[in-house]
């Protein structure tokens, strides 16, 4: 089959998990004989990163990447952000789609085409929720960059993020555009419920994400113990942004950390976190770490901590930790407790006292730590592996092609 992925970000023009997921899905489909084309916006990355990436595209047989760049540069994604249409990239997108596809799969299209891009092309159409852009101008449902959104103040909130209001949100463009999509795929049940609660009336289907299992240095059986020569450590992996909560971890470990804290990632809070750590030798900021090098960090950590303050959709870090047989300690926020409840592979906390208790338990009780890690690994194999995801994904495609309703699809019109 011929697949077209449409997304704003794609590695190396990428910041977070959405682009990595598109790359992994494209490679997995190509490895099984399908032809995949990826359309993404280089201008959007350059506008936000203020420089082009230093590394090339990853070459994957069967995957063709169309990195779009307009003569208007950063004005192209800005125009799309404002009017909700692929103004300066419409012709380039249409030229690719005109070659014909069986499936068009939309991801984060906020700056590559806006909602209007959903109407383009003729194929089975899917859309994956990676965040909340369809119902939230800031994508995060994190009101004023301080707390999860429960009461709408969209215009003031958008301005608090330093972004101009988006004119298209005052029109019916979104509701007209989403009608062109056959099924919206949500990595978590929380994501489905939240989109409906905020007024998105579309057919939705729960399809958990995956991370590839190829080349993961984990022997069969129980997860390996951390090296006895190494001091125990806990691990944070992710963007260094306020909504992700890394500052709460650094502050916690400064005051009452029971072991070392390794922080892997980059972002706007990096300088603040270094200042907050104040040279504490137990807290190490590693900067950006390549995915291949993260595997060993996951494997040998006592646990991976996910302290997100916003409503997470389904962060890949939990899947990566589970793949390594390492338990997770997650804040009771968004889809995080849902993931732990389904896997049994971690602990959930609400406040600093509960976080301290969870970390102390895992340090003190190695058997408990390893049991949680094995449960996480089992959940990965049964729910979050490449083969499991593709089997479910391709079954959805087959049903839609045949005019059948995929199993588990919640049609539009379902009450929140």
Buried (B, 14 or more C-beta within 10 A) or exposed (E): BBBBBBBBBBBBBBBBBBBBBBBBBBBBBBBEEBBBBBBBBBBBBBBBEEEEBEEEBEEBEBBBBBBBBBEBBBBBBBBBBBBBBBBBBBEBBEEBBEEEBBBBBBBBBBBBBBBBBBBBBEBBBBBBBBBBBBBBBBBBBBBEBEEBBEEBEBEEBBBBEEEEEBEBBEEEBBEEBBEBBBBBBBBBBBBBBBBBEBEBBBBBBBBBBBBBBEEBEBEEEEBBEBEEEEEBBBBBBBBBBBBBBBBBBBBBBBEEBBBBBBBBBBBEBBEBBBEBBEEBEBBBBBEEBEBEEBBEBBBBBBBBBBBBBBBBBBBBBBBBBBBBBBBBBBBEBBBBBBBBEBBBBBBBBEEEEBBBEBBEBBBEEEEEBBBBBBBBBBBBBEBBBBEBBBEBBBEBBEBBBEEEEBEEBBEEEEEE
